[in-house]
Amino acid sequence: MRYLLLICDDPSAEPYDPDGDNIEEWVSSLEDSGAYVVGDRLRPVVEARTVRVRGGEAAVTEAPFSAGPVSLAGFDVIEAADRDAAIEIAARHPMARFGAVEVRELWPFEG
């Protein structure tokens, strides 16, 4: 099964320490096991735009969809046997310490 890991900034997390940021090691271990699909950082939240169509008109807001102290900083897509395995992988991500990682199973369209 594929899981989306939403990588979030979280001001309540421990302070960022570049020496503890082992993202290259984390990605490499997943690539070696065949569990890594894709991932990337996102540009800063101040550059976010939210698009909504109402009454046939597109409205663009110069802000993220959700405003608050936690913001989306990146994503990873992984392969895992089940949710528990995905959670174990997410717990090893450095941003689990320096932010937060939300784990969501992908739900493919049928047909």
N, C-alpha and C positions, 0 to 999 in steps of 0.2 A: 504494500500500500504506500501511497505517496502522502507526505505530510508537508504542510507549509509551516515554517517557523518564522513568525513575525518578530523581528529583532527590534526592541524598543529601548529608547532612552528612558531612564527613571531616576529622578533626583533623589529618591530615598535609598538608592543602591550605594554600595561602597564606592569611594572615589576611584575614578579611572586611573590605572597604573599601567603605563606602556610595557613595563617589564613583565606584567602578568597577562598581557594580551597575546595569547597563543593561537590566534585565529588561523594562521598558516598551518600549524600542527593539527588543529581540529579538522580543517578542510582536507588536508593530506591523509589523515587517518580514515576519513569517510570515503575519499576517492579510492584508497587502497582496498577498502571493504566492499566497494560497489554501491554504497549507500548515498553518495552525493550525486545530486542531479544538477542543481544550479543555485547560485546565490549572488547577491550583490548589495552594496550600500545604496542608500538613497541620498539625493541632494538634501541640503538643510530644509527644515520645515518652513522657514520663511519664504522659500521658493514654491511651496505647494499651491496648487489651484484646485478647487473643487467645482465640478461641473454638474449642474442639475438641469433637466429639461422639464418645464412646467407649462402647460398650455401650448406646447409646440415651440416654445422659445427657450433657447439655451441661456442659462445664467451662470456666470463664472464668478466665484468668490476667491479672493486672494488670501486663502487660508486653508489649513488642512480640514478634512471632513470632521475630525473630532479635535476640539481644543481642550487642552488640559496639561497637567504637568508631565504626563507620559506621552511621548511621540514616537512614531514609527521611524526607525533609522535604517532598516534594511530587511532582507528576507533571505531565506534559504529554503530550497525544496529538497527533501530527502526521501529515500526509500527505507521503510522499516516494516518489520513483520506485523507489528501491532502498535497501539497507542503507548503501551508501557515502554516498548523499545524506542519509540520516537521521543518520549519524555526523557529517557536515559541519555539519548544523543543530545537533546536540547540542554540537559543539565551540564554537559561538558563544554558547551559554547561559552566563550569568555564573557559574552554579554549577559549570561545568566547571573554573573557576579556584578558586572558593572551597569546593568540595566535590568531587562526582563525579556523572556522569550515566551511568546504565546505559541502553542502547538495546535494546529488545526488540520484534520484529515481532509485531503482533497476529495471532492464529490463530483466525479466526472459526469457530464451530460450523457445520457443514453441515446443511441441511434445515430 
